[in-house]
Amino acid sequence: NRQKSVARRLLADEDPKSPISEAYRSLRTSLIFNSEEDSSGKIILVSSPGPGEGKTTTVANLAITYANMGKKTLLIDSDLRKPVLHKIFTNHKGLGITNYLTDNNQNLDKIIYESDIENLSICTSGPVPPNPSELISSINFSSFIDSVKEKYDMILIDTPPLIAVTDAFIISKFVDKFILVIRASKTQKGALNRTLINLENINVELEGVVFNGVDENNSYGGDYYYQYYQEYYGDKTKW
C-alpha cells in the first residue's frame, strides 16, 4: 500500500528514540542556533535537485521536531505538480493552497487543518492546476505567505525538485532558510552542480545540506555511531 509506506516515513513521531529521529533534531538545533545569530529563520524551504532524494520526508520530520518543541508549526505542500503530503497526513479536507490561490475570497481556515500531532498544522497542495508556476508567482501567493506568518511560529515548505521546474526558486524570495537534500548513490553530480549554479545566479544562500540515505555501507564509522547511540539510550530510556 503506497499510502502506508509513505506514512511510515514520520519517524520523528513514531520512533523518537531512533538515530534518524535524533538526526532530525540535530538539524533543528543547528537551524535554531544559526537563527539566534541573525534573528531570522521563521520560514524554511526544503528542496532537492531531483526526485526521490528525500526532501518530503525531511521537511515532514523536521516540522514534527519543531511542533514537539511547542512551536505552532505549519507544513505547506507547494509542490503543485506531484504533491505527496496529503498521502502522509490523511485527515486533510481535500482543499489546499491552490484553492486559496485561485479564489478571490481567501479563507485560511478552509485550507489548513490540524494534524494528529500536537502543534502541527498542514496545508496540502489541493487540486493540481494547469499553471503551477503562475500561481506561485501570483500576488495571492505573496498574500498567503503574509497571512500565515502572522499565525504560526514556524513555517516549513516542501517544493518540487529544483532541476525540473523553477517553483522553488520563485518561492525562495519569501523564505529565511533554504535547505537542500541530496541522497547518497541517488543524486546526480550534474544535477547538483546545475542546482548550485542556479541558486548562485539568483543570490540564494544555502543554510545547509542534508546528506540523506547514508548508512554503515557508505559512510565511515556509521556502524559505530549506531552502536554507541543504542548503548547510550538503551531499551529502558523514558521519553
C-alpha positions as CSV (number, residue, x, y, z in Angstrom):
1,N,0.0,0.0,0.0
2,R,1.6,3.2,-1.2
3,Q,-0.1,5.4,1.3
4,K,1.0,3.3,4.3
5,S,4.6,3.1,3.0
6,V,4.8,6.9,2.8
7,A,3.2,7.4,6.2
8,R,5.9,5.2,7.8
9,R,8.4,7.9,7.0
10,L,7.3,10.0,10.0
11,L,10.0,8.5,12.2
12,A,10.3,11.7,14.4
13,D,6.8,11.0,15.6
14,E,6.6,7.2,15.5
15,D,10.1,6.3,16.7
16,P,11.6,9.3,18.6
17,K,14.4,7.2,20.0
18,S,15.8,6.1,16.6
19,P,19.2,7.6,15.4
20,I,17.3,9.0,12.4
21,S,14.9,10.9,14.7
22,E,17.9,12.3,16.6
23,A,19.4,13.4,13.3
24,Y,16.3,15.5,12.5
25,R,16.5,17.0,16.0
26,S,20.2,17.8,15.4
27,L,19.2,19.6,12.1
28,R,16.6,21.6,14.0
29,T,19.1,22.5,16.7
30,S,21.6,23.8,14.0
31,L,18.9,25.9,12.4
32,I,17.8,27.4,15.7
33,F,21.4,28.2,16.7
34,N,22.0,30.0,13.4
35,S,18.7,31.8,13.7
36,E,19.7,33.3,17.0
37,E,22.7,34.8,15.3
38,D,20.7,36.6,12.6
39,S,17.2,36.9,14.2
40,S,15.6,35.0,11.3
41,G,14.5,31.5,10.4
42,K,10.8,31.5,10.7
43,I,10.2,30.2,7.1
44,I,12.2,27.2,5.9
45,L,12.2,25.8,2.4
46,V,13.3,22.3,1.8
47,S,14.0,21.0,-1.7
48,S,16.3,18.7,-3.7
49,P,18.0,18.7,-7.1
50,G,15.9,15.7,-8.3
51,P,13.0,13.4,-7.3
52,G,13.3,10.6,-4.9
53,E,16.0,12.2,-2.7
54,G,14.0,12.5,0.5
55,K,13.0,16.2,0.6
56,T,9.4,15.5,1.6
57,T,10.5,13.0,4.3
58,T,13.0,15.5,5.6
59,V,10.6,18.5,5.7
60,A,7.8,16.5,7.3
61,N,10.0,15.1,10.1
62,L,11.7,18.4,10.6
63,A,8.3,20.1,11.1
64,I,7.4,17.4,13.7
65,T,10.5,18.3,15.7
66,Y,9.5,22.0,15.8
67,A,6.0,21.1,16.8
68,N,7.4,18.8,19.6
69,M,9.2,21.9,21.0
70,G,5.8,23.6,21.4
71,K,6.2,25.8,18.3
72,K,3.0,26.5,16.4
73,T,4.1,24.9,13.2
74,L,2.7,24.9,9.6
75,L,3.8,22.5,7.0
76,I,3.0,23.5,3.4
77,D,3.0,21.4,0.3
78,S,3.8,23.8,-2.5
79,D,4.6,21.0,-5.0
80,L,1.6,21.8,-7.2
81,R,2.6,19.2,-9.8
82,K,3.2,15.9,-7.9
83,P,2.2,16.6,-4.3
84,V,2.8,14.0,-1.5
85,L,1.9,15.5,1.9
86,H,-1.7,14.6,1.5
87,K,-0.7,10.9,1.4
88,I,1.3,11.3,4.6
89,F,-1.3,13.2,6.6
90,T,-4.5,11.5,5.7
91,N,-7.1,13.6,7.6
92,H,-7.0,16.6,5.2
93,K,-10.0,18.4,3.9
94,G,-9.4,17.9,0.2
95,L,-8.7,21.6,-0.2
96,G,-5.3,23.1,-0.4
97,I,-3.2,26.1,-1.4
98,T,-4.3,26.0,-5.0
99,N,-7.9,26.7,-3.8
100,Y,-6.6,29.8,-1.9
101,L,-4.6,31.0,-4.9
102,T,-7.5,30.7,-7.3
103,D,-10.2,32.1,-5.0
104,N,-10.9,35.8,-4.6
105,N,-12.4,35.1,-1.1
106,Q,-9.3,33.6,0.5
107,N,-10.0,31.8,3.8
108,L,-7.1,30.1,5.6
109,D,-9.5,28.1,7.8
110,K,-10.7,26.2,4.7
111,I,-7.3,25.0,3.5
112,I,-5.4,24.5,6.8
113,Y,-6.1,21.6,9.2
114,E,-4.7,20.3,12.4
115,S,-2.8,17.0,12.1
116,D,-2.8,14.3,14.7
117,I,0.5,15.7,16.1
118,E,0.1,18.5,18.6
119,N,1.1,22.0,17.4
120,L,1.4,20.8,13.8
121,S,-0.9,22.1,11.1
122,I,-0.9,21.1,7.4
123,C,-1.7,22.9,4.2
124,T,-1.8,20.4,1.3
125,S,-1.4,21.4,-2.3
126,G,-5.1,21.0,-3.3
127,P,-6.2,20.1,-6.8
128,V,-3.3,20.0,-9.4
129,P,-3.6,23.2,-11.5
130,P,-2.7,23.6,-15.2
131,N,-0.4,26.6,-14.3
132,P,1.6,25.9,-11.2
133,S,4.4,28.5,-11.8
134,E,1.9,31.2,-12.5
135,L,0.1,30.6,-9.3
136,I,3.3,30.5,-7.3
137,S,4.3,33.8,-8.8
138,S,0.9,35.5,-8.2
139,I,0.1,38.2,-5.7
140,N,-2.2,35.8,-4.0
141,F,0.8,33.6,-3.0
142,S,2.5,36.6,-1.5
143,S,-0.7,37.3,0.4
144,F,-0.9,33.7,1.6
145,I,2.7,33.9,3.0
146,D,2.0,37.2,4.7
147,S,-1.2,35.7,6.3
148,V,0.4,32.5,7.6
149,K,3.4,34.4,9.0
150,E,1.0,36.1,11.4
151,K,-0.5,32.9,12.7
152,Y,2.5,30.5,13.1
153,D,5.8,30.4,14.9
154,M,7.4,28.2,12.2
155,I,6.6,27.6,8.6
156,L,8.1,24.8,6.6
157,I,7.6,24.5,2.8
158,D,8.0,21.4,0.5
159,T,8.7,22.2,-3.1
160,P,9.2,20.4,-6.4
161,P,12.7,19.3,-7.3
162,L,14.9,22.1,-8.4
163,I,16.3,20.6,-11.6
164,A,12.9,20.2,-13.2
165,V,11.0,23.4,-12.6
166,T,11.5,27.0,-11.3
167,D,8.9,26.9,-8.5
168,A,11.3,26.5,-5.6
169,F,13.5,29.4,-6.9
170,I,10.4,31.6,-7.1
171,I,9.4,30.7,-3.5
172,S,12.9,31.3,-2.2
173,K,12.4,35.0,-2.1
174,F,9.8,34.5,0.7
175,V,11.9,32.3,2.9
176,D,14.5,32.8,5.6
177,K,16.4,29.5,5.2
178,F,16.9,27.2,2.2
179,I,17.8,23.5,2.9
180,L,19.0,21.3,0.1
181,V,18.5,17.5,0.4
182,I,20.7,15.2,-1.5
183,R,20.8,11.4,-1.4
184,A,23.8,9.0,-1.4
185,S,24.0,7.0,-4.6
186,K,21.0,8.8,-6.0
187,T,21.7,12.5,-6.6
188,Q,23.5,13.0,-9.9
189,K,26.6,15.2,-9.8
190,G,25.5,17.2,-12.9
191,A,22.1,17.9,-11.4
192,L,23.7,19.0,-8.1
193,N,26.2,21.3,-9.9
194,R,23.4,22.9,-12.0
195,T,21.3,23.4,-8.9
196,L,24.1,25.2,-7.1
197,I,24.8,27.4,-10.1
198,N,21.2,28.4,-10.4
199,L,21.0,29.2,-6.7
200,E,24.1,31.3,-7.0
201,N,22.7,33.1,-10.0
202,I,19.6,34.3,-8.0
203,N,21.7,35.1,-4.9
204,V,20.2,32.4,-2.8
205,E,22.4,31.1,0.0
206,L,22.0,27.6,1.3
207,E,21.6,27.3,5.0
208,G,22.7,23.7,4.9
209,V,22.7,20.4,3.0
210,V,21.1,17.2,4.3
211,F,23.1,14.2,3.1
212,N,20.3,11.6,3.0
213,G,20.5,7.8,2.7
214,V,23.8,7.3,4.4
215,D,24.3,4.1,6.3
216,E,27.1,1.8,7.5
217,N,27.7,0.6,3.9
218,N,28.5,4.0,2.5
219,S,29.7,6.1,5.5
220,Y,32.9,5.9,7.5
221,G,32.2,4.7,11.1
222,G,28.4,4.6,10.6
223,D,28.1,1.2,12.4
224,Y,30.0,2.6,15.4
225,Y,27.7,5.6,15.7
226,Y,24.6,3.4,15.7
227,Q,26.1,1.1,18.3
228,Y,27.1,3.9,20.7
229,Y,23.7,5.6,20.2
230,Q,21.8,2.4,21.1
231,E,24.1,1.9,24.2
232,Y,23.6,5.5,25.3
233,Y,19.8,5.4,25.2
234,G,19.1,1.7,25.9
235,D,15.7,0.0,25.7
236,K,14.5,1.3,29.1
237,T,15.1,5.0,28.4
238,K,12.0,7.1,29.3
239,W,11.0,9.9,26.9
